[in-house]
Amino acid sequence: MLKSCLSLLVLLLFATGFQTRAQEGELLAYQLRKGDQFMVEQQSEQQVFQQIDGAQHRLTNRISAKLQFKVVGKQERNYLLDFTFKDLAFSIVSNIQGELLNIRAQELDPADVQSRLFHSLLNTPVRMELSPQGKILEVIGGDSLVARMMASTGLEDGIAKTQIRNSLEQQYSSRALAESYQQMTYFYPLDLVSVGDSWKNTFEGKLEVSNTWTLDSLLADRAVISGEAVISMHTLESGTGMDLEGTQHTRIKTDRRSGFIGQMHVESSAEGVTTPAQTENVEIPTRITTRISYTLIDFKHVQ
């Protein structure tokens, strides 16, 4: 009888221990394996409103891209991924000047410099190191990617080539790629969490973001996370400065097996001023609204 009671007591203690740990929360993190592949479709629309000489000028920027992420190994606790643009199209339209730019990277026009430049961006992988929480710790190969794109232009050294290089480095250098795509990956907490719990992280760069994330729901196959953020943009490119402040809302559905996103929607709005190059004490009222969606359209998860 004593032995049976002791056995029952031990079972109760173990059950209580497991219950306590379960109540403490769940670990949300990337759980990737070498060979995993994820194909993500990005759709974004950004509208820039400016008051110039009493008239409202609106620029509409649209981007459509297919991005491939392939897990190639691990380094200590972190993951190594090859990131590749498989397709890219973007346009800029002005309500005053009409269409300013329309690029489809897969449709190569050998006679067009811009077409050659962005076609060379495709299928050229860069490597990123990703923490289990999704922070992009390092990108290797972005600077070589910019050099490859510049070589495709065939331009001789001069002002035009320098301006193009500076513009590309703002978007596709190793540092720029890490800052840009960390928004898509970095949202997991360091600690265990339960439904309703919140945690914080920050992004730094041209766009500074202070996020508060909340675990909205948790099922066996997916987690739903929402984020509210304060954002600020302070840039200086080709002599033109931009100072904006605003807010951002994010909603994410992730796959519990791998931790990778299934769907992600980001909406932001920021207001402030633009200071044009070579002007003194001229500030143009500026407002920017942005909508971005990332959708997982194909994946291979190694069991």
C-alpha angles and dihedrals in degrees: 000000000000091000091051091050092049090049090050090049091051091050091050091049092050091047091050090048093051091046091052092051092048090052090051090070145251133291111245112192145117113286103187131166131203108271096031111138129192128186114200128189116212123200121178139168124189125184121197116197119193133173107223120174091339094308127104114239116196125193118191116200118190127186129186119181143161114216126192123204118190122183108226102171149311133271110200103306095339130090128235115216134180110223119200136177105228094176136003134181128167140165139190119207127183122203087219105035101029123221111004100174138009118176128176106180097199093054100075118201105187091199094057119080095205092048092052091046097054095036087061089058092067124095093006108124126214121194125235132187112220127193119220087257091053101254110148102229098181142357119205122192103029093109090050088049090056090049090051091050092049092050090055091061094065090212121154119234111282145102095301093052092047092051092050092048092050090050093049092048089056089059111024110026117114092259094046093050091049091051094044101048098035085083087066096049112027112081108100123109128237093228136053113276139193130207108291095026120127134205138176140230137163138220123209131200135070086336113043115200130186107195133196109194127195129195102229100178140352127204133168092264105029148023126213117211129179128196136200118192146178111223136193132184122199113169139159115193124165089345095306116118128202127191116182137160128193151118137278135202124200133184121189136185113194136189110246094210097058102012090231121136121264094184134358130181124188126185125179141170127192135173135195140098140306120214110205121222118268094014130115124218092349115136121177115204106240135187125183127192121187135188120186130175129187118193127183104229101170136010144171115201116189111226 
